[in-house]
Protein backbone atom coordinates (compact mmCIF):
# COMPACT_ATOMS: atom_id res chain seq x y z
CA UNK A 1 0.00 0.00 0.00
CA UNK A 2 2.83 2.38 0.89
CA UNK A 3 4.51 1.56 -2.38
CA UNK A 4 1.36 2.56 -4.30
CA UNK A 5 1.14 5.89 -2.43
CA UNK A 6 4.82 6.57 -3.08
CA UNK A 7 4.34 5.81 -6.76
CA UNK A 8 1.36 8.17 -7.03
CA UNK A 9 3.41 11.01 -5.53
CA UNK A 10 6.67 10.52 -7.40
CA UNK A 11 5.36 9.64 -10.87
CA UNK A 12 5.63 12.67 -13.18
CA UNK A 13 6.71 14.81 -10.17
CA UNK A 14 7.96 17.74 -12.27
CA UNK A 15 4.69 17.93 -14.17
CA UNK A 16 2.73 17.86 -10.92
CA UNK A 17 4.81 20.67 -9.40
CA UNK A 18 4.36 22.78 -12.52
CA UNK A 19 0.60 22.24 -12.43
CA UNK A 20 0.49 23.25 -8.75
CA UNK A 21 2.38 26.49 -9.50
CA UNK A 22 -0.02 27.35 -12.32
CA UNK A 23 -2.93 26.75 -9.97
CA UNK A 24 -1.50 29.17 -7.39
CA UNK A 25 -0.99 31.88 -10.00
CA UNK A 26 -4.50 31.39 -11.35
CA UNK A 27 -5.98 31.56 -7.85
CA UNK A 28 -4.08 34.77 -7.13
CA UNK A 29 -5.22 36.39 -10.37
CA UNK A 30 -8.85 35.42 -9.88
CA UNK A 31 -9.14 36.41 -6.24
CA UNK A 32 -6.85 39.47 -6.49
CA UNK A 33 -8.92 40.91 -9.30
CA UNK A 34 -12.22 40.35 -7.58
CA UNK A 35 -14.15 43.44 -6.56
CA UNK A 36 -13.67 44.14 -2.83
CA UNK A 37 -14.52 46.87 -0.33
CA UNK A 38 -12.17 48.16 2.33
CA UNK A 39 -11.11 51.20 4.35
CA UNK A 40 -7.86 53.18 4.35
CA UNK A 41 -6.57 55.70 6.88
CA UNK A 42 -5.38 58.72 4.87
CA UNK A 43 -3.13 61.53 6.16
CA UNK A 44 -4.35 65.11 5.73
CA UNK A 45 -2.08 67.68 4.11
CA UNK A 46 -3.34 71.13 5.13
CA UNK A 47 -2.75 74.40 3.30
CA UNK A 48 -3.44 77.33 5.68
CA UNK A 49 -3.89 81.00 4.72
CA UNK A 50 -0.73 83.15 4.64
CA UNK A 51 0.34 84.83 7.89
CA UNK A 52 -0.33 88.20 6.30
CA UNK A 53 -4.06 87.40 6.20
CA UNK A 54 -6.61 88.88 8.58
CA UNK A 55 -7.81 85.52 9.95
CA UNK A 56 -6.00 82.79 11.88
CA UNK A 57 -7.07 79.19 12.46
CA UNK A 58 -7.66 78.35 16.14
CA UNK A 59 -9.50 75.02 15.93
CA UNK A 60 -8.27 71.46 15.57
CA UNK A 61 -7.92 69.31 12.48
CA UNK A 62 -7.79 65.50 12.60
CA UNK A 63 -4.46 63.99 11.58
CA UNK A 64 -6.14 61.58 9.20
CA UNK A 65 -9.46 60.66 7.61
CA UNK A 66 -10.75 57.14 6.94
CA UNK A 67 -12.01 56.55 3.41
CA UNK A 68 -14.01 53.53 2.27
CA UNK A 69 -13.12 52.36 -1.23
CA UNK A 70 -14.12 49.66 -3.69
CA UNK A 71 -11.65 47.97 -5.99
CA UNK A 72 -9.50 44.88 -6.27
CA UNK A 73 -8.43 43.37 -2.97
CA UNK A 74 -4.78 43.55 -3.97
CA UNK A 75 -5.03 47.25 -4.88
CA UNK A 76 -6.71 48.08 -1.59
CA UNK A 77 -4.03 46.18 0.34
CA UNK A 78 -1.29 48.09 -1.50
CA UNK A 79 -2.91 51.44 -0.73
CA UNK A 80 -2.79 50.74 3.00
CA UNK A 81 0.96 51.31 2.91
CA UNK A 82 0.53 55.09 3.10
CA UNK A 83 0.58 55.79 -0.64
CA UNK A 84 -2.62 57.87 -0.43
CA UNK A 85 -3.00 61.37 1.01
CA UNK A 86 -5.56 64.17 0.97
CA UNK A 87 -5.09 67.87 0.26
CA UNK A 88 -7.12 70.18 2.52
CA UNK A 89 -7.10 73.71 1.10
CA UNK A 90 -8.02 76.25 3.81
CA UNK A 91 -6.58 79.35 2.12
CA UNK A 92 -10.10 80.76 1.79
CA UNK A 93 -10.77 80.42 5.58
CA UNK A 94 -13.91 78.25 5.20
CA UNK A 95 -16.08 77.56 8.25
CA UNK A 96 -16.79 73.99 7.13
CA UNK A 97 -15.15 71.47 4.82
CA UNK A 98 -17.01 68.54 3.22
CA UNK A 99 -14.63 65.85 1.99
CA UNK A 100 -14.88 64.73 -1.65
CA UNK A 101 -13.00 62.59 -4.17
CA UNK A 102 -11.14 65.58 -5.65
CA UNK A 103 -9.17 65.97 -2.42
CA UNK A 104 -7.79 62.42 -2.58
CA UNK A 105 -4.40 61.89 -4.22
CA UNK A 106 -3.91 58.30 -5.43
CA UNK A 107 -0.66 56.89 -6.87
CA UNK A 108 -0.34 57.15 -10.66
CA UNK A 109 -2.24 54.45 -12.47
CA UNK A 110 -4.26 53.29 -9.45
CA UNK A 111 -8.03 53.21 -9.83
CA UNK A 112 -10.46 52.68 -6.96
CA UNK A 113 -13.99 53.89 -6.31
CA UNK A 114 -14.27 56.12 -3.23
CA UNK A 115 -17.59 55.49 -1.52
CA UNK A 116 -17.45 57.23 1.86
CA UNK A 117 -15.42 59.46 4.19
CA UNK A 118 -15.28 59.15 7.97
CA UNK A 119 -15.83 61.80 9.19
CA UNK A 120 -17.69 63.15 6.16
CA UNK A 121 -16.88 66.78 7.07
CA UNK A 122 -15.21 68.98 9.71
CA UNK A 123 -16.10 72.39 11.17
CA UNK A 124 -13.36 75.00 11.39
CA UNK A 125 -12.87 77.85 13.85
CA UNK A 126 -11.20 81.13 12.93
CA UNK A 127 -10.42 84.37 14.77
CA UNK A 128 -9.34 87.84 13.66
CA UNK A 129 -5.57 88.23 13.55
CA UNK A 130 -4.47 91.24 15.63
CA UNK A 131 -1.18 92.93 16.53
CA UNK A 132 -0.44 94.54 19.89
CA UNK A 133 2.55 96.00 21.76
CA UNK A 134 3.23 93.93 24.89
CA UNK A 135 5.71 94.79 27.68
CA UNK A 136 8.79 92.60 28.16
CA UNK A 137 9.34 91.13 31.63
CA UNK A 138 12.90 90.28 32.68
CA UNK A 139 14.19 88.32 35.67
CA UNK A 140 17.51 87.46 37.34
CA UNK A 141 19.00 84.04 38.08
CA UNK A 142 21.59 83.66 40.84
CA UNK A 143 23.80 86.30 42.46
CA UNK A 144 27.07 87.93 41.36
CA UNK A 145 30.36 87.35 43.19
CA UNK A 146 30.53 88.00 46.95
CA UNK A 147 30.42 91.68 47.77
CA UNK A 148 28.41 92.61 44.65
CA UNK A 149 24.70 92.99 44.01
CA UNK A 150 22.37 93.77 41.12
CA UNK A 151 21.47 97.45 41.35
CA UNK A 152 17.85 98.25 40.60
CA UNK A 153 15.59 96.45 38.13
CA UNK A 154 16.93 95.06 34.86
CA UNK A 155 16.24 97.15 31.77
CA UNK A 156 15.10 95.68 28.43
CA UNK A 157 15.56 97.45 25.10
CA UNK A 158 13.08 97.63 23.51
CA UNK A 159 10.73 97.62 26.48
CA UNK A 160 7.86 96.23 24.37
CA UNK A 161 7.55 93.82 21.44
CA UNK A 162 4.86 93.38 18.82
CA UNK A 163 2.76 90.24 19.30
CA UNK A 164 0.62 89.05 16.40
CA UNK A 165 -1.89 86.22 16.49
CA UNK A 166 -5.47 85.21 17.37
CA UNK A 167 -7.38 87.98 19.11
CA UNK A 168 -8.28 85.83 22.14
CA UNK A 169 -4.61 84.97 22.73
CA UNK A 170 -3.12 88.41 22.13
CA UNK A 171 -5.57 90.53 24.13
CA UNK A 172 -5.14 88.57 27.38
CA UNK A 173 -1.35 88.97 27.47
CA UNK A 174 -0.09 91.18 30.31
CA UNK A 175 3.55 90.69 29.35
CA UNK A 176 5.97 88.37 27.57
CA UNK A 177 9.05 86.97 29.28
CA UNK A 178 12.64 87.19 28.18
CA UNK A 179 15.03 84.40 29.10
CA UNK A 180 16.35 84.81 32.64
CA UNK A 181 19.54 86.88 33.06
CA UNK A 182 22.18 84.71 34.79
CA UNK A 183 24.50 86.94 36.85
CA UNK A 184 26.44 84.16 38.59
CA UNK A 185 29.55 84.66 36.45
CA UNK A 186 29.84 88.43 37.05
CA UNK A 187 32.69 89.44 39.38
CA UNK A 188 33.05 93.23 38.99
CA UNK A 189 31.07 96.46 38.96
CA UNK A 190 29.64 97.75 35.71
CA UNK A 191 26.81 97.49 33.23
CA UNK A 192 26.36 94.18 31.46
CA UNK A 193 24.15 94.06 28.35
CA UNK A 194 23.05 90.69 26.95
CA UNK A 195 20.82 89.62 24.09
CA UNK A 196 18.07 87.39 25.44
CA UNK A 197 15.39 85.51 23.51
CA UNK A 198 11.70 86.15 24.10
CA UNK A 199 9.76 83.12 25.34
CA UNK A 200 6.76 82.45 23.10
CA UNK A 201 3.72 81.90 25.36
CA UNK A 202 1.72 80.24 22.56
CA UNK A 203 2.86 78.57 19.31
CA UNK A 204 0.13 80.45 17.42
CA UNK A 205 1.72 83.80 18.26
CA UNK A 206 4.38 85.64 16.28
CA UNK A 207 6.72 87.98 18.18
CA UNK A 208 8.80 90.80 16.68
CA UNK A 209 11.60 91.21 17.58
CA UNK A 210 12.30 87.72 18.89
CA UNK A 211 15.02 88.94 21.27
CA UNK A 212 15.84 92.04 23.31
CA UNK A 213 18.95 93.57 24.88
CA UNK A 214 18.74 93.32 28.67
CA UNK A 215 21.20 95.30 30.81
CA UNK A 216 22.09 94.47 34.41
CA UNK A 217 23.96 97.04 36.51
CA UNK A 218 26.27 95.45 39.07
CA UNK A 219 27.51 97.45 42.06
CA UNK A 220 29.21 96.76 45.36
CA UNK A 221 27.00 95.49 48.13
CA UNK A 222 26.20 98.14 50.73
CA UNK A 223 24.47 98.38 54.09
CA UNK A 224 23.30 101.38 56.06
CA UNK A 225 23.10 102.53 59.65
CA UNK A 226 21.43 105.57 61.18
CA UNK A 227 22.96 107.55 64.06
CA UNK A 228 20.52 109.82 65.87
CA UNK A 229 21.23 113.18 67.55
CA UNK A 230 24.96 113.42 66.98
CA UNK A 231 26.51 116.73 68.21
CA UNK A 232 27.81 119.04 65.49
CA UNK A 233 31.46 120.16 65.89
CA UNK A 234 32.32 123.71 64.75
CA UNK A 235 35.82 123.75 63.25
CA UNK A 236 37.77 127.04 62.88
CA UNK A 237 36.31 128.86 65.88
CA UNK A 238 37.14 127.51 69.31
CA UNK A 239 34.00 128.96 70.91
CA UNK A 240 31.69 128.24 67.98
CA UNK A 241 28.31 126.61 68.48
CA UNK A 242 25.83 125.16 65.99
CA UNK A 243 22.06 125.66 65.80
CA UNK A 244 20.55 123.11 65.88
CA UNK A 245 23.34 121.53 67.93
CA UNK A 246 22.57 117.94 66.80
CA UNK A 247 21.86 116.17 63.51
CA UNK A 248 20.90 112.68 62.35
CA UNK A 249 23.38 110.84 60.12
CA UNK A 250 22.64 107.91 57.82
CA UNK A 251 25.74 106.13 56.55
CA UNK A 252 25.71 103.86 53.49
CA UNK A 253 28.88 101.72 53.41
CA UNK A 254 30.14 98.23 52.57
CA UNK A 255 28.64 95.75 55.07
CA UNK A 256 31.96 95.06 56.81
CA UNK A 257 32.41 98.78 57.59
CA UNK A 258 28.85 99.18 58.86
CA UNK A 259 29.27 96.23 61.22
CA UNK A 260 32.34 97.81 62.84
CA UNK A 261 31.02 101.39 63.20
CA UNK A 262 30.63 103.01 66.63
CA UNK A 263 28.83 106.34 67.30
CA UNK A 264 32.00 108.09 68.47
CA UNK A 265 33.58 107.47 65.04
CA UNK A 266 30.88 109.47 63.30
CA UNK A 267 31.60 113.20 63.71
CA UNK A 268 29.37 115.72 61.90
CA UNK A 269 31.14 119.07 61.51
CA UNK A 270 31.01 122.49 59.89
CA UNK A 271 34.09 124.47 58.84
CA UNK A 272 34.14 128.21 59.72
CA UNK A 273 36.68 130.08 57.61
CA UNK A 274 35.78 133.59 58.76
CA UNK A 275 38.47 135.46 60.79
CA UNK A 276 35.97 137.89 62.29
CA UNK A 277 35.95 137.88 66.11
CA UNK A 278 32.20 137.22 66.13
CA UNK A 279 29.44 136.38 63.74
CA UNK A 280 27.13 133.71 62.40
CA UNK A 281 26.81 131.85 59.11
CA UNK A 282 24.75 129.00 57.64
CA UNK A 283 27.02 126.11 56.66
CA UNK A 284 26.62 122.57 55.28
CA UNK A 285 27.29 119.73 57.67
CA UNK A 286 29.85 117.12 56.57
CA UNK A 287 30.80 113.67 57.82
CA UNK A 288 34.11 112.34 56.57
CA UNK A 289 34.12 108.56 56.41
CA UNK A 290 36.15 106.61 53.84
CA UNK A 291 34.17 104.34 51.44
CA UNK A 292 30.86 105.61 52.85
CA UNK A 293 28.15 107.98 51.69
CA UNK A 294 26.71 110.20 54.42
CA UNK A 295 23.14 111.57 54.37
CA UNK A 296 22.63 114.24 57.06
CA UNK A 297 19.39 115.74 58.42
CA UNK A 298 19.28 118.70 58.46
CA UNK A 299 21.86 119.35 55.78
CA UNK A 300 22.82 122.80 57.08
CA UNK A 301 23.16 124.43 60.51
CA UNK A 302 23.88 127.99 61.66
CA UNK A 303 27.32 128.38 63.22
CA UNK A 304 27.69 131.22 65.79
CA UNK A 305 30.84 132.42 67.51
C-alpha positions as CSV (number, residue, x, y, z in Angstrom):
1,X,0.0,0.0,0.0
2,X,2.8,2.4,0.9
3,X,4.5,1.6,-2.4
4,X,1.4,2.6,-4.3
5,X,1.1,5.9,-2.4
6,X,4.8,6.6,-3.1
7,X,4.3,5.8,-6.8
8,X,1.4,8.2,-7.0
9,X,3.4,11.0,-5.5
10,X,6.7,10.5,-7.4
11,X,5.4,9.6,-10.9
12,X,5.6,12.7,-13.2
13,X,6.7,14.8,-10.2
14,X,8.0,17.7,-12.3
15,X,4.7,17.9,-14.2
16,X,2.7,17.9,-10.9
17,X,4.8,20.7,-9.4
18,X,4.4,22.8,-12.5
19,X,0.6,22.2,-12.4
20,X,0.5,23.2,-8.7
21,X,2.4,26.5,-9.5
22,X,0.0,27.4,-12.3
23,X,-2.9,26.8,-10.0
24,X,-1.5,29.2,-7.4
25,X,-1.0,31.9,-10.0
26,X,-4.5,31.4,-11.3
27,X,-6.0,31.6,-7.8
28,X,-4.1,34.8,-7.1
29,X,-5.2,36.4,-10.4
30,X,-8.8,35.4,-9.9
31,X,-9.1,36.4,-6.2
32,X,-6.9,39.5,-6.5
33,X,-8.9,40.9,-9.3
34,X,-12.2,40.4,-7.6
35,X,-14.1,43.4,-6.6
36,X,-13.7,44.1,-2.8
37,X,-14.5,46.9,-0.3
38,X,-12.2,48.2,2.3
39,X,-11.1,51.2,4.4
40,X,-7.9,53.2,4.4
41,X,-6.6,55.7,6.9
42,X,-5.4,58.7,4.9
43,X,-3.1,61.5,6.2
44,X,-4.3,65.1,5.7
45,X,-2.1,67.7,4.1
46,X,-3.3,71.1,5.1
47,X,-2.7,74.4,3.3
48,X,-3.4,77.3,5.7
49,X,-3.9,81.0,4.7
50,X,-0.7,83.2,4.6
51,X,0.3,84.8,7.9
52,X,-0.3,88.2,6.3
53,X,-4.1,87.4,6.2
54,X,-6.6,88.9,8.6
55,X,-7.8,85.5,10.0
56,X,-6.0,82.8,11.9
57,X,-7.1,79.2,12.5
58,X,-7.7,78.3,16.1
59,X,-9.5,75.0,15.9
60,X,-8.3,71.5,15.6
61,X,-7.9,69.3,12.5
62,X,-7.8,65.5,12.6
63,X,-4.5,64.0,11.6
64,X,-6.1,61.6,9.2
65,X,-9.5,60.7,7.6
66,X,-10.7,57.1,6.9
67,X,-12.0,56.6,3.4
68,X,-14.0,53.5,2.3
69,X,-13.1,52.4,-1.2
70,X,-14.1,49.7,-3.7
71,X,-11.7,48.0,-6.0
72,X,-9.5,44.9,-6.3
73,X,-8.4,43.4,-3.0
74,X,-4.8,43.5,-4.0
75,X,-5.0,47.3,-4.9
76,X,-6.7,48.1,-1.6
77,X,-4.0,46.2,0.3
78,X,-1.3,48.1,-1.5
79,X,-2.9,51.4,-0.7
80,X,-2.8,50.7,3.0
81,X,1.0,51.3,2.9
82,X,0.5,55.1,3.1
83,X,0.6,55.8,-0.6
84,X,-2.6,57.9,-0.4
85,X,-3.0,61.4,1.0
86,X,-5.6,64.2,1.0
87,X,-5.1,67.9,0.3
88,X,-7.1,70.2,2.5
89,X,-7.1,73.7,1.1
90,X,-8.0,76.2,3.8
91,X,-6.6,79.3,2.1
92,X,-10.1,80.8,1.8
93,X,-10.8,80.4,5.6
94,X,-13.9,78.3,5.2
95,X,-16.1,77.6,8.2
96,X,-16.8,74.0,7.1
97,X,-15.2,71.5,4.8
98,X,-17.0,68.5,3.2
99,X,-14.6,65.8,2.0
100,X,-14.9,64.7,-1.7
101,X,-13.0,62.6,-4.2
102,X,-11.1,65.6,-5.7
103,X,-9.2,66.0,-2.4
104,X,-7.8,62.4,-2.6
105,X,-4.4,61.9,-4.2
106,X,-3.9,58.3,-5.4
107,X,-0.7,56.9,-6.9
108,X,-0.3,57.2,-10.7
109,X,-2.2,54.4,-12.5
110,X,-4.3,53.3,-9.5
111,X,-8.0,53.2,-9.8
112,X,-10.5,52.7,-7.0
113,X,-14.0,53.9,-6.3
114,X,-14.3,56.1,-3.2
115,X,-17.6,55.5,-1.5
116,X,-17.5,57.2,1.9
117,X,-15.4,59.5,4.2
118,X,-15.3,59.2,8.0
119,X,-15.8,61.8,9.2
120,X,-17.7,63.2,6.2
121,X,-16.9,66.8,7.1
122,X,-15.2,69.0,9.7
123,X,-16.1,72.4,11.2
124,X,-13.4,75.0,11.4
125,X,-12.9,77.9,13.9
126,X,-11.2,81.1,12.9
127,X,-10.4,84.4,14.8
128,X,-9.3,87.8,13.7
129,X,-5.6,88.2,13.5
130,X,-4.5,91.2,15.6
131,X,-1.2,92.9,16.5
132,X,-0.4,94.5,19.9
133,X,2.6,96.0,21.8
134,X,3.2,93.9,24.9
135,X,5.7,94.8,27.7
136,X,8.8,92.6,28.2
137,X,9.3,91.1,31.6
138,X,12.9,90.3,32.7
139,X,14.2,88.3,35.7
140,X,17.5,87.5,37.3
141,X,19.0,84.0,38.1
142,X,21.6,83.7,40.8
143,X,23.8,86.3,42.5
144,X,27.1,87.9,41.4
145,X,30.4,87.3,43.2
146,X,30.5,88.0,46.9
147,X,30.4,91.7,47.8
148,X,28.4,92.6,44.7
149,X,24.7,93.0,44.0
150,X,22.4,93.8,41.1
151,X,21.5,97.4,41.3
152,X,17.8,98.3,40.6
153,X,15.6,96.5,38.1
154,X,16.9,95.1,34.9
155,X,16.2,97.2,31.8
156,X,15.1,95.7,28.4
157,X,15.6,97.4,25.1
158,X,13.1,97.6,23.5
159,X,10.7,97.6,26.5
160,X,7.9,96.2,24.4
161,X,7.6,93.8,21.4
162,X,4.9,93.4,18.8
163,X,2.8,90.2,19.3
164,X,0.6,89.1,16.4
165,X,-1.9,86.2,16.5
166,X,-5.5,85.2,17.4
167,X,-7.4,88.0,19.1
168,X,-8.3,85.8,22.1
169,X,-4.6,85.0,22.7
170,X,-3.1,88.4,22.1
171,X,-5.6,90.5,24.1
172,X,-5.1,88.6,27.4
173,X,-1.4,89.0,27.5
174,X,-0.1,91.2,30.3
175,X,3.6,90.7,29.3
176,X,6.0,88.4,27.6
177,X,9.1,87.0,29.3
178,X,12.6,87.2,28.2
179,X,15.0,84.4,29.1
180,X,16.4,84.8,32.6
181,X,19.5,86.9,33.1
182,X,22.2,84.7,34.8
183,X,24.5,86.9,36.9
184,X,26.4,84.2,38.6
185,X,29.5,84.7,36.4
186,X,29.8,88.4,37.1
187,X,32.7,89.4,39.4
188,X,33.1,93.2,39.0
189,X,31.1,96.5,39.0
190,X,29.6,97.7,35.7
191,X,26.8,97.5,33.2
192,X,26.4,94.2,31.5
193,X,24.2,94.1,28.3
194,X,23.0,90.7,26.9
195,X,20.8,89.6,24.1
196,X,18.1,87.4,25.4
197,X,15.4,85.5,23.5
198,X,11.7,86.1,24.1
199,X,9.8,83.1,25.3
200,X,6.8,82.5,23.1
201,X,3.7,81.9,25.4
202,X,1.7,80.2,22.6
203,X,2.9,78.6,19.3
204,X,0.1,80.4,17.4
205,X,1.7,83.8,18.3
206,X,4.4,85.6,16.3
207,X,6.7,88.0,18.2
208,X,8.8,90.8,16.7
209,X,11.6,91.2,17.6
210,X,12.3,87.7,18.9
211,X,15.0,88.9,21.3
212,X,15.8,92.0,23.3
213,X,19.0,93.6,24.9
214,X,18.7,93.3,28.7
215,X,21.2,95.3,30.8
216,X,22.1,94.5,34.4
217,X,24.0,97.0,36.5
218,X,26.3,95.4,39.1
219,X,27.5,97.5,42.1
220,X,29.2,96.8,45.4
221,X,27.0,95.5,48.1
222,X,26.2,98.1,50.7
223,X,24.5,98.4,54.1
224,X,23.3,101.4,56.1
225,X,23.1,102.5,59.7
226,X,21.4,105.6,61.2
227,X,23.0,107.5,64.1
228,X,20.5,109.8,65.9
229,X,21.2,113.2,67.5
230,X,25.0,113.4,67.0
231,X,26.5,116.7,68.2
232,X,27.8,119.0,65.5
233,X,31.5,120.2,65.9
234,X,32.3,123.7,64.8
235,X,35.8,123.8,63.3
236,X,37.8,127.0,62.9
237,X,36.3,128.9,65.9
238,X,37.1,127.5,69.3
239,X,34.0,129.0,70.9
240,X,31.7,128.2,68.0
241,X,28.3,126.6,68.5
242,X,25.8,125.2,66.0
243,X,22.1,125.7,65.8
244,X,20.6,123.1,65.9
245,X,23.3,121.5,67.9
246,X,22.6,117.9,66.8
247,X,21.9,116.2,63.5
248,X,20.9,112.7,62.3
249,X,23.4,110.8,60.1
250,X,22.6,107.9,57.8
251,X,25.7,106.1,56.5
252,X,25.7,103.9,53.5
253,X,28.9,101.7,53.4
254,X,30.1,98.2,52.6
255,X,28.6,95.8,55.1
256,X,32.0,95.1,56.8
257,X,32.4,98.8,57.6
258,X,28.8,99.2,58.9
259,X,29.3,96.2,61.2
260,X,32.3,97.8,62.8
261,X,31.0,101.4,63.2
262,X,30.6,103.0,66.6
263,X,28.8,106.3,67.3
264,X,32.0,108.1,68.5
265,X,33.6,107.5,65.0
266,X,30.9,109.5,63.3
267,X,31.6,113.2,63.7
268,X,29.4,115.7,61.9
269,X,31.1,119.1,61.5
270,X,31.0,122.5,59.9
271,X,34.1,124.5,58.8
272,X,34.1,128.2,59.7
273,X,36.7,130.1,57.6
274,X,35.8,133.6,58.8
275,X,38.5,135.5,60.8
276,X,36.0,137.9,62.3
277,X,35.9,137.9,66.1
278,X,32.2,137.2,66.1
279,X,29.4,136.4,63.7
280,X,27.1,133.7,62.4
281,X,26.8,131.9,59.1
282,X,24.7,129.0,57.6
283,X,27.0,126.1,56.7
284,X,26.6,122.6,55.3
285,X,27.3,119.7,57.7
286,X,29.9,117.1,56.6
287,X,30.8,113.7,57.8
288,X,34.1,112.3,56.6
289,X,34.1,108.6,56.4
290,X,36.1,106.6,53.8
291,X,34.2,104.3,51.4
292,X,30.9,105.6,52.8
293,X,28.1,108.0,51.7
294,X,26.7,110.2,54.4
295,X,23.1,111.6,54.4
296,X,22.6,114.2,57.1
297,X,19.4,115.7,58.4
298,X,19.3,118.7,58.5
299,X,21.9,119.4,55.8
300,X,22.8,122.8,57.1
301,X,23.2,124.4,60.5
302,X,23.9,128.0,61.7
303,X,27.3,128.4,63.2
304,X,27.7,131.2,65.8
305,X,30.8,132.4,67.5
